């Protein structure tokens, strides 16, 4: 799944806030994912758009995941399965809700 440019542009700002940093904390927030001071400032100001790699790092940091290591691969794979299950459950709920709305419309018109 690729983020749109608008999502990317606002992504660093929203992520930084979600991580508990204010505007003055952009450099510290960026350091959590290995960004240089200049890159963090460019992302904060909207001058730059986060790369897909930066967005992935932001997601991992938001989840509280440690840096990847071989011995943690199984734990990361399991966490991915759980996240996929959550996404699938959300999709199932959306389909259920949409179906119920359509069925309700059919019942109302009869």
Beta strands, then each sheet from edge to edge (+ up, - down):
end
